Amino acid sequence: MFVEINGNSLNVEVMGREDAPVMIAHHGAPGLGSMAEPKAAFGPFADAFRVVVFDARGSGKSEGKPPFTHEQWAADVDALREWVGAEQIIMAGGSYGGFISMEYAVRYPERVRALVLRDTSPDNSNEELSRANALASSRVQLDLEKFYRIMDGKTLSNEDLRECWAEILPLYDHDYDPAVVTARVESTQYRYETHNWAFTENMPRYDLKPYLPQVTCPTLITVGRHDWITPVSCSEAINELIPNSKLVIFEESGHSPQIEQAELFQQVVREFLAEVLSPDNAKV
């Protein structure tokens, strides 16, 4: 369904019963990501939660009225929370969606009952780390012009973004399968203006480290051991900064433990949420 959120039409899907605790899950990769990612990761939790997934402003099938700032994307999450009728939510997000999830927890702390993060970073330090990891990889011989265009947010068109995305996708998984990469390239909806804004305007200034110690909600941090773009050290930094946090490393995953070790990922998240939502820990 399409919902008018802060003057912008968003593609939204809601799963689960109306009286269940609400979880809003944010996808990564602005201009490349869509609700398909969090639906696959968190859709199974609709047996116990009311799960809201959506294409963020400027991504997937949603309308693309700028600005594409972290502040605006977090405000859109809060408007979705109000639209679905929840006083508090479980906020979940992976990769760039983790940036927005933490942004939301910082800006709307009273609205977050728990935070679930996956393969993300507290600041833009992952940029330098990921470039070094990519250039050192023996998995693919990168076309450096395409590599730098996508990493620097200087793609030229949707088709160019597609070609650049295909260039770096082999780096993501623990086990490289060319057929899987091809399928992802084909299934992605490309919005190059959103991608470019995120990596030219947002990323150079991205740094939540000074604010994360103020996040008091229970926080689960998950990461794949072999993640090239938001390495384990980034999740370790988040764990050190957020007081009430727990870090779980998935040893046989790259950037996507929710796919590569799906059963274990779901078990870890369910156990965390069961503890958070237990009567002894419930907020009044």
C-alpha positions as CSV (number, residue, x, y, z in Angstrom):
1,M,0.0,0.0,0.0
2,F,1.0,3.6,-0.4
3,V,0.9,5.9,2.6
4,E,1.4,9.7,2.7
5,I,4.2,10.3,5.2
6,N,5.5,13.8,5.7
7,G,4.3,14.9,2.3
8,N,5.9,12.0,0.5
9,S,4.2,8.8,-0.7
10,L,5.8,5.7,0.8
11,N,5.4,2.0,-0.2
12,V,4.5,0.3,3.0
13,E,3.7,-3.3,4.1
14,V,2.4,-4.3,7.5
15,M,2.5,-7.9,8.8
16,G,1.2,-9.5,12.0
17,R,-1.7,-9.0,14.2
18,E,-2.9,-5.5,15.3
19,D,-2.4,-6.0,19.0
20,A,1.2,-7.2,18.8
21,P,4.3,-5.1,19.7
22,V,5.3,-3.0,16.7
23,M,8.6,-3.5,14.9
24,I,9.7,-1.0,12.2
25,A,12.5,-2.4,10.1
26,H,14.6,-0.1,7.8
27,H,16.4,-1.3,4.7
28,G,19.9,-0.3,3.8
29,A,21.5,1.1,0.6
30,P,19.6,4.2,-0.1
31,G,18.7,4.3,-3.8
32,L,19.5,0.5,-4.1
33,G,17.6,-1.0,-1.1
34,S,13.9,-1.7,-0.7
35,M,11.5,-3.3,1.7
36,A,12.4,-6.7,0.3
37,E,15.5,-6.9,2.5
38,P,13.9,-6.2,5.9
39,K,10.8,-8.2,4.9
40,A,13.0,-11.3,4.3
41,A,14.9,-10.7,7.6
42,F,12.1,-9.7,9.9
43,G,9.0,-10.9,8.2
44,P,9.2,-14.2,10.0
45,F,8.8,-12.3,13.3
46,A,5.2,-11.4,12.3
47,D,4.1,-14.4,14.2
48,A,4.8,-12.4,17.4
49,F,5.1,-8.8,16.3
50,R,3.4,-6.3,14.1
51,V,6.2,-5.8,11.5
52,V,6.3,-2.7,9.4
53,V,8.6,-2.6,6.3
54,F,8.7,0.1,3.7
55,D,10.7,1.6,0.8
56,A,12.3,4.7,2.3
57,R,11.9,8.1,0.7
58,G,13.7,8.0,-2.6
59,S,14.2,4.2,-2.7
60,G,12.3,1.3,-4.2
61,K,8.8,2.3,-5.3
62,S,8.4,5.2,-2.9
63,E,8.2,8.8,-4.0
64,G,11.5,10.7,-4.0
65,K,11.0,14.2,-2.7
66,P,14.3,15.5,-1.2
67,P,15.9,16.0,1.2
68,F,17.4,12.5,1.6
69,T,19.0,13.4,5.0
70,H,19.3,11.2,8.1
71,E,17.1,13.7,9.9
72,Q,14.3,13.4,7.3
73,W,14.5,9.6,7.1
74,A,14.3,9.4,10.9
75,A,11.3,11.8,10.9
76,D,9.6,9.5,8.3
77,V,10.1,6.6,10.7
78,D,8.4,8.5,13.5
79,A,5.5,9.5,11.2
80,L,5.1,5.8,10.3
81,R,5.1,4.9,14.0
82,E,2.3,7.4,14.5
83,W,0.4,6.2,11.5
84,V,0.5,2.5,12.7
85,G,-0.7,3.7,16.1
86,A,2.3,2.7,18.3
87,E,3.5,4.6,21.3
88,Q,6.8,2.7,21.2
89,I,8.5,0.5,18.7
90,I,11.3,-2.0,18.3
91,M,13.5,-0.3,15.7
92,A,15.5,-2.5,13.5
93,G,17.9,-1.8,10.6
94,G,21.0,-3.2,8.8
95,S,23.8,-1.5,7.0
96,Y,22.7,2.1,6.1
97,G,19.4,1.2,7.7
98,G,21.4,0.8,10.9
99,F,22.6,4.4,10.5
100,I,18.9,5.5,10.4
101,S,17.9,3.2,13.3
102,M,20.6,4.7,15.5
103,E,19.6,8.2,14.3
104,Y,16.0,7.5,15.3
105,A,17.0,6.2,18.7
106,V,19.1,9.3,19.3
107,R,16.4,11.7,18.1
108,Y,13.3,9.9,19.5
109,P,14.6,8.0,22.6
110,E,11.2,7.9,24.3
111,R,9.8,6.0,21.3
112,V,12.3,3.2,21.2
113,R,11.6,0.1,23.3
114,A,14.5,-1.8,21.8
115,L,17.1,-1.5,19.0
116,V,18.2,-4.3,16.7
117,L,21.2,-3.5,14.5
118,R,22.9,-5.5,11.8
119,D,26.3,-4.9,10.1
120,T,26.4,-1.1,10.6
121,S,28.7,1.6,11.8
122,P,28.6,4.5,14.3
123,D,30.4,6.9,12.0
124,N,31.9,7.1,8.5
125,S,35.1,5.3,9.5
126,N,33.8,2.3,7.7
127,E,34.4,4.1,4.4
128,E,38.2,3.9,4.7
129,L,38.1,0.4,6.0
130,S,35.8,-0.9,3.3
131,R,37.9,0.6,0.5
132,A,41.0,-1.1,1.9
133,N,39.1,-4.4,2.2
134,A,37.8,-4.1,-1.4
135,L,41.1,-3.3,-2.9
136,A,42.8,-6.1,-1.0
137,S,40.2,-8.7,-2.1
138,S,41.3,-11.5,-4.5
139,R,37.7,-12.4,-5.2
140,V,37.2,-9.9,-8.1
141,Q,39.3,-7.6,-10.2
142,L,37.6,-4.3,-9.7
143,D,37.0,-1.7,-12.3
144,L,38.3,1.1,-10.2
145,E,36.4,3.8,-12.1
146,K,33.1,2.1,-11.3
147,F,34.2,1.3,-7.8
148,Y,35.0,4.9,-6.9
149,R,31.9,6.2,-8.6
150,I,29.6,4.1,-6.4
151,M,31.7,4.6,-3.2
152,D,31.9,8.4,-3.8
153,G,28.3,8.9,-4.8
154,K,29.1,10.1,-8.3
155,T,27.1,7.6,-10.4
156,L,25.8,9.1,-13.7
157,S,22.4,7.5,-14.1
158,N,20.3,4.5,-13.0
159,E,22.0,2.3,-15.5
160,D,25.4,3.5,-14.4
161,L,24.5,2.7,-10.8
162,R,23.4,-0.7,-11.9
163,E,26.8,-1.4,-13.5
164,C,28.7,0.0,-10.5
165,W,26.5,-2.1,-8.1
166,A,27.3,-5.3,-10.1
167,E,31.0,-4.4,-9.7
168,I,31.0,-4.5,-5.9
169,L,28.3,-7.1,-5.1
170,P,30.7,-10.1,-5.3
171,L,32.3,-8.7,-2.1
172,Y,29.3,-9.0,0.1
173,D,28.7,-12.7,0.8
174,H,30.8,-15.1,2.8
175,D,30.5,-17.6,-0.1
176,Y,30.6,-16.1,-3.5
177,D,27.9,-17.4,-5.9
178,P,27.9,-15.5,-9.3
179,A,24.3,-16.6,-9.9
180,V,23.1,-15.0,-6.7
181,V,24.9,-11.8,-7.6
182,T,23.3,-11.7,-11.0
183,A,19.8,-12.3,-9.5
184,R,20.4,-9.4,-7.1
185,V,21.5,-7.1,-9.8
186,E,18.4,-7.9,-11.8
187,S,16.0,-7.5,-8.9
188,T,17.3,-4.2,-7.6
189,Q,15.4,-0.9,-8.3
190,Y,17.9,1.8,-9.0
191,R,17.5,5.4,-7.8
192,Y,20.9,7.1,-8.5
193,E,19.9,10.5,-7.2
194,T,19.2,9.1,-3.7
195,H,22.4,7.1,-3.7
196,N,24.5,10.0,-4.7
197,W,23.0,12.3,-2.1
198,A,23.6,9.8,0.6
199,F,27.3,9.4,-0.2
200,T,28.1,13.0,-1.1
201,E,26.0,14.9,1.4
202,N,25.4,12.5,4.3
203,M,28.4,10.3,4.7
204,P,31.1,12.9,4.9
205,R,29.3,14.3,8.0
206,Y,28.1,11.1,9.5
207,D,29.2,10.6,13.1
208,L,26.9,9.4,15.9
209,K,29.6,8.5,18.4
210,P,29.1,11.5,20.7
211,Y,25.4,10.6,21.0
212,L,25.3,6.9,21.3
213,P,26.1,6.8,25.1
214,Q,22.7,8.5,25.5
215,V,20.9,5.6,24.0
216,T,19.5,3.7,27.0
217,C,17.2,1.2,25.3
218,P,18.3,-2.5,25.1
219,T,20.3,-2.9,21.9
220,L,21.3,-6.0,20.0
221,I,24.2,-5.5,17.6
222,T,24.8,-8.3,15.0
223,V,27.6,-8.5,12.4
224,G,29.1,-11.0,10.1
225,R,32.7,-11.9,10.8
226,H,33.7,-11.4,7.2
227,D,31.8,-8.2,6.5
228,W,33.9,-6.1,4.1
229,I,31.9,-2.8,4.1
230,T,31.0,-2.4,7.8
231,P,33.7,-4.6,9.5
232,V,33.4,-6.1,12.9
233,S,35.4,-3.3,14.5
234,C,32.5,-0.9,13.6
235,S,30.0,-3.0,15.6
236,E,32.5,-3.3,18.4
237,A,32.7,0.5,18.6
238,I,28.9,0.7,18.8
239,N,28.9,-1.9,21.6
240,E,31.4,0.1,23.5
241,L,29.3,3.3,23.1
242,I,25.8,2.1,23.9
243,P,25.5,1.2,27.6
244,N,22.8,-1.5,27.5
245,S,24.0,-3.4,24.4
246,K,24.9,-6.9,23.3
247,L,27.2,-7.8,20.4
248,V,26.8,-11.1,18.5
249,I,29.3,-12.0,15.7
250,F,28.2,-14.5,13.1
251,E,31.3,-16.5,12.1
252,E,30.2,-17.8,8.7
253,S,28.7,-14.6,7.3
254,G,29.7,-11.6,5.3
255,H,27.5,-8.5,5.3
256,S,24.2,-10.5,5.6
257,P,24.0,-12.9,8.5
258,Q,20.2,-12.6,8.3
259,I,20.5,-14.5,5.0
260,E,23.7,-16.5,5.3
261,Q,22.9,-17.8,8.8
262,A,19.2,-17.1,8.8
263,E,18.2,-19.7,11.4
264,L,20.8,-18.6,13.9
265,F,20.1,-14.9,13.2
266,Q,16.4,-15.4,13.9
267,Q,17.1,-17.4,17.1
268,V,19.5,-14.7,18.4
269,V,16.9,-11.9,17.7
270,R,14.0,-13.8,19.2
271,E,15.9,-14.6,22.4
272,F,16.9,-10.9,22.7
273,L,13.4,-9.7,22.2
274,A,11.9,-12.3,24.5
275,E,14.2,-11.0,27.3
276,V,13.5,-7.3,26.4
277,L,9.7,-7.8,26.4
278,S,9.5,-10.0,29.5
279,P,7.3,-8.7,32.3
280,D,10.3,-8.0,34.4
281,N,11.8,-5.7,31.8
282,A,8.6,-4.2,30.3
283,K,8.3,-0.4,30.3
284,V,5.1,1.0,31.8
